[in-house]
Every structure is written in structure tokens, then in C-alpha cells.
């Protein structure tokens, strides 16, 4: 069973990541199905497309767009699956809905995607805990490498192109290569900013 142009995936775990364990008890953090922040975005590849070659293999884990597993209410108030839903626990996935593939500690960015780790704001006169529009490149890609922009570099990026993910307990911003606009030299006071709620998996 293979699609011509789309991947087929299944969620790793539940469709929503809205529960945590506190003192041995389960706590539900969010009950709204339309909230994208609680949607599971980790999947396992069940089948790859027929129409093109890809480095992704059957069985690989992928970090995907938050709308794939999300449910919603239609105008009549009836709960519906996303248009990605195929059958049972399987979903179609467009190539541009994949952001990372691999596994814990071994992720690779897919296509023109990249991930930035925010850094702490050292300006004592500002309330923001992280610096805006600047961070450390966590997951690079070949198009950035051709510009001599590599993993670990301090880079600046354009506003409104980033959206956040929690990857292995670390809050990261996903964006496209074109959103990276400058490579900085390190000053020596840069520290990654990772809020405690991200580390706890909430």
C-alpha cells in the first residue's frame, strides 16, 4: 500500500500530547481539540511515495506539521478528522509537511527546513528572557551548508517565519533556509535559552 505523491504515517503515541504525570497521577493540560499546541507532531513512516526518491525510509520517525493529526469541529459542531486522515490510525503526509527525520539525538532537517535554538537575553533592561530574531543553528541543511552556514553557528532570522517545536525536551524554532539572513560572530556570552516547561515535556 503506497501513495503516488504522499507519505503514509501513523502517530507515535496518541494524537494529542496533553497529559503529564504529577506524583504518579495523570494531569490533563488541555481539553480543546482545536489547540495546535497540544497536537502530537511525531510520527512513524509506514509507506513512502512512488513518484520520487527520498532519504526517508519506512520505519523512520518524522517531526511533522501540527495539522496532520488535529481534529476540529465543523459548522454543525460535529468533530471531524483533518483532511490528512486515511483510515484507522493512518494519515497521508505531503512532503512539505515534514520538518525532521531520524531519531532522538540523530535528527536531520528535511528539505529546506532548519531549526534554531533561542539564546538568553543578557540585556538587564529588557523583560524578555530570550533574544529576538537571533539563535544557534541546531539542525542545518545542504542549502545553508553551501553558504557556509552550519550547525552550531550563531544566526539571525526574519520575523514571523518561525514556529516553535519541542524536540527531545528542547524548545526550537523551525523555519526555512530563506528565513536565515545573517551569520554572526560569537561574542562569548551566548547561552541557549530553554524554558523549564519544555524540559518537562509539557
Secondary structure, DSSP 8 states (H G I E B T S, - for coil): ---SS-EEEEESS-SB--EEEETTEEEE----TT-GGGB--EEEEEE--SSS--S--TT-EEEE-TTSS--EE-TTS-EE--TTEEETTEEEE-GGGEEEEE-TT--EE-TTEEEEEEEE---TT---SEEEEEEEEEE--HHHHTTT--TT-EEEE-TTS-EEEEETTEEEEEEEGGGEEEEE---S---B---HHHHTT-
